[in-house]
């Protein structure tokens, strides 16, 4: 009961701060919104927003885990992802595109990690959707890690065409990367186990799965034949 009350109080305080931040954004008071955001970042993690954007997701999660039970960590992860989305929008208002992009990436990675653990498919209303983060990152290629996380998320949620798009994005940057090619082959092989109905729902019919698999297998064989040791 104490843990539940603690989580509910944490969410209530966050929602109050979130409401203030959104109001400040509407009034174009970006500096005041940034200050409020920084206060919330420090309340959740002990560090300010700029410092947090420089940390890896592993270190960010480690900050959240200090002395906290699993359910509290999950809640804090979602709150932090939501804060990063707000910080990204405030940075955009302040004409700081690089900071905005960094915040979008951090928030998206945290959200995908939370979703990937399967702790909750139904996200609270205050948590931004994956698509909102992706939209905020449009206009420039995503890092490999981001595309890989998105590909896993899209496949797991049955969005097979989007998963393939993430695979193509990685291959476009490094078309002869054997690890990505093998990763793609495994992806298509898993899809072949799916029913035709599921593949159609995922907007990737079986004929396209088979064609994609054949193309990557051919590319893999070609790369192997070009190496003297055949490996």
C-alpha positions as CSV (number, residue, x, y, z in Angstrom):
1,X,0.0,0.0,0.0
2,X,2.8,2.4,0.9
3,X,4.5,1.7,-2.5
4,X,1.2,2.2,-4.4
5,X,0.6,5.5,-2.5
6,X,4.2,6.6,-3.3
7,X,3.7,5.9,-7.1
8,X,0.4,7.7,-7.2
9,X,1.8,10.7,-5.4
10,X,4.8,10.7,-7.8
11,X,2.5,10.6,-10.8
12,X,0.2,13.3,-9.3
13,X,3.1,15.7,-8.7
14,X,4.4,15.0,-12.2
15,X,1.1,15.7,-13.8
16,X,0.9,19.0,-12.0
17,X,4.4,19.9,-13.3
18,X,3.4,18.7,-16.8
19,X,0.4,20.9,-16.8
20,X,2.5,24.0,-15.9
21,X,5.1,23.1,-18.6
22,X,2.4,22.8,-21.3
23,X,0.8,26.1,-20.2
24,X,4.1,27.9,-20.4
25,X,4.7,26.4,-23.8
26,X,1.3,27.7,-25.0
27,X,2.2,31.1,-23.7
28,X,5.5,31.0,-25.6
29,X,7.4,31.2,-22.3
30,X,10.1,28.7,-23.3
31,X,12.7,29.8,-20.7
32,X,10.3,29.4,-17.8
33,X,9.2,26.1,-19.2
34,X,12.9,25.0,-19.4
35,X,13.4,25.9,-15.8
36,X,10.4,23.9,-14.7
37,X,11.5,21.0,-16.8
38,X,15.0,21.1,-15.2
39,X,13.3,21.0,-11.7
40,X,11.4,17.9,-12.7
41,X,14.4,16.2,-14.1
42,X,16.3,16.8,-10.9
43,X,13.3,15.6,-8.8
44,X,13.2,12.3,-10.7
45,X,16.9,11.6,-11.1
46,X,19.0,14.2,-9.2
47,X,20.4,15.6,-12.4
48,X,19.4,18.4,-14.8
49,X,18.2,17.8,-18.3
50,X,21.3,18.8,-20.2
51,X,23.4,16.4,-18.1
52,X,20.9,13.6,-18.7
53,X,21.0,14.0,-22.5
54,X,24.8,13.2,-22.3
55,X,24.2,9.9,-20.5
56,X,23.7,6.5,-22.2
57,X,20.3,4.8,-21.7
58,X,22.1,2.3,-19.4
59,X,23.4,5.0,-17.2
60,X,20.0,6.8,-17.2
61,X,18.2,3.6,-16.1
62,X,20.9,3.0,-13.5
63,X,20.0,6.4,-12.0
64,X,16.4,5.5,-11.8
65,X,17.1,2.1,-10.2
66,X,18.9,3.4,-7.2
67,X,17.1,1.9,-4.2
68,X,13.8,1.6,-6.1
69,X,11.5,-1.5,-6.6
70,X,10.7,-2.7,-10.1
71,X,7.3,-1.0,-10.4
72,X,8.7,2.4,-9.3
73,X,11.5,2.1,-11.8
74,X,8.9,1.4,-14.6
75,X,6.9,4.4,-13.6
76,X,9.9,6.7,-13.4
77,X,11.1,5.5,-16.8
78,X,7.8,6.5,-18.4
79,X,7.8,9.9,-16.6
80,X,11.4,10.5,-17.7
81,X,10.5,9.6,-21.3
82,X,7.6,12.1,-21.2
83,X,9.8,14.8,-19.8
84,X,12.3,14.3,-22.6
85,X,9.5,14.8,-25.1
86,X,8.5,18.1,-23.5
87,X,12.2,19.1,-23.3
88,X,12.5,18.4,-27.0
89,X,9.6,20.7,-27.8
90,X,10.9,23.4,-25.6
91,X,14.3,23.2,-27.2
92,X,12.7,23.5,-30.6
93,X,10.9,26.6,-29.4
94,X,14.3,28.0,-28.4
95,X,15.7,27.3,-31.8
96,X,18.0,24.5,-30.5
97,X,17.5,21.7,-33.1
98,X,20.4,19.5,-31.9
99,X,19.2,19.7,-28.3
100,X,15.7,18.9,-29.4
101,X,16.9,15.9,-31.4
102,X,18.9,14.6,-28.5
103,X,15.9,14.8,-26.2
104,X,13.7,13.1,-28.7
105,X,16.2,10.3,-29.0
106,X,16.6,9.8,-25.2
107,X,12.9,9.8,-24.7
108,X,12.2,7.4,-27.5
109,X,14.9,5.0,-26.3
110,X,13.6,5.0,-22.8
111,X,10.0,4.4,-24.0
112,X,11.2,1.5,-26.4
113,X,13.1,-0.1,-23.5
114,X,10.0,0.0,-21.3
115,X,7.8,-1.4,-24.1
116,X,10.4,-4.0,-24.9
117,X,10.3,-5.4,-21.4
118,X,6.7,-6.1,-21.9
119,X,5.7,-4.5,-18.6
120,X,2.7,-2.7,-20.0
121,X,1.3,-2.4,-23.5
122,X,-1.3,0.1,-22.3
123,X,0.6,3.3,-21.7
124,X,-0.9,6.1,-19.5
125,X,-2.3,9.0,-21.4
126,X,0.5,11.3,-20.3
127,X,3.1,9.1,-22.1
128,X,3.8,10.2,-25.7
129,X,3.4,7.5,-28.4
130,X,6.3,6.0,-30.3
131,X,5.0,7.7,-33.4
132,X,5.2,11.1,-31.8
133,X,8.9,10.7,-31.1
134,X,9.5,9.3,-34.6
135,X,7.7,12.3,-36.1
136,X,9.9,14.6,-34.0
137,X,13.0,12.9,-35.4
138,X,11.9,13.1,-39.1
139,X,14.3,14.8,-41.5
140,X,17.5,13.1,-40.7
141,X,18.7,9.5,-40.6
142,X,18.3,7.7,-37.2
143,X,21.2,6.1,-35.4
144,X,21.6,2.4,-35.9
145,X,20.6,1.7,-32.3
146,X,17.4,3.6,-32.7
147,X,16.5,1.8,-36.0
148,X,17.2,-1.6,-34.3
149,X,15.1,-0.7,-31.3
150,X,12.3,0.5,-33.6
151,X,12.5,-2.6,-35.8
152,X,12.2,-4.9,-32.7
153,X,9.2,-2.8,-31.4
154,X,7.4,-2.8,-34.8
155,X,7.9,-6.6,-35.3
156,X,6.7,-7.3,-31.7
157,X,3.6,-5.2,-32.2
158,X,2.8,-6.6,-35.7
159,X,3.8,-3.5,-37.7
160,X,5.8,-5.6,-40.1
161,X,6.0,-3.1,-42.9
162,X,7.4,-0.4,-40.5
163,X,9.9,-3.0,-39.2
164,X,11.1,-3.6,-42.7
165,X,11.4,0.2,-43.2
166,X,13.8,0.3,-40.2
167,X,15.8,-2.6,-41.7
168,X,16.1,-0.8,-45.0
169,X,17.2,2.4,-43.3
170,X,20.1,0.5,-41.7
171,X,21.0,-1.3,-45.0
172,X,20.9,2.0,-46.9
173,X,23.7,3.4,-44.7
174,X,25.8,0.1,-44.7
175,X,24.5,-2.1,-47.6
176,X,27.4,-4.6,-47.1
177,X,27.3,-4.9,-43.3
178,X,27.1,-8.7,-42.8
179,X,25.6,-8.3,-39.3
180,X,22.7,-6.2,-40.6
181,X,22.2,-8.6,-43.5
182,X,22.0,-11.6,-41.2
183,X,19.8,-9.6,-38.8
184,X,17.5,-9.0,-41.8
185,X,17.5,-12.6,-42.8
186,X,16.5,-13.7,-39.3
187,X,13.7,-11.1,-39.4
188,X,12.2,-12.4,-42.7
189,X,12.6,-16.0,-41.5
190,X,10.6,-15.2,-38.4
191,X,7.9,-13.6,-40.5
192,X,7.5,-16.7,-42.6
193,X,6.1,-18.4,-39.6
194,X,3.4,-15.9,-39.3
195,X,0.0,-16.5,-40.9
196,X,-1.0,-14.8,-44.1
197,X,-3.7,-12.9,-42.1
198,X,-1.1,-11.5,-39.7
199,X,1.2,-10.5,-42.5
200,X,-1.6,-8.7,-44.3
201,X,-2.5,-6.9,-41.1
202,X,1.1,-5.9,-40.7
203,X,1.0,-4.5,-44.3
204,X,3.7,-7.0,-45.5
205,X,2.2,-9.8,-47.6
206,X,4.0,-13.1,-47.8
207,X,5.2,-12.5,-51.4
208,X,7.1,-9.4,-50.2
209,X,8.6,-11.3,-47.2
210,X,9.8,-14.1,-49.5
211,X,11.3,-11.5,-52.0
212,X,13.1,-9.7,-49.2
213,X,14.5,-12.9,-47.8
214,X,15.7,-14.1,-51.2
215,X,17.4,-10.7,-51.8
216,X,19.3,-10.7,-48.5
217,X,20.3,-14.4,-48.9
218,X,21.7,-13.6,-52.3
219,X,23.6,-10.6,-51.0
220,X,25.0,-12.7,-48.1
221,X,26.2,-15.4,-50.6
222,X,27.7,-12.8,-52.8
223,X,29.6,-11.2,-50.0
224,X,30.9,-14.6,-48.9
225,X,32.1,-15.5,-52.3
226,X,34.1,-12.2,-52.5
227,X,36.1,-13.0,-49.5
228,X,39.2,-15.2,-50.0
229,X,38.5,-17.4,-47.0
230,X,34.8,-17.7,-47.9
231,X,33.8,-16.6,-44.4
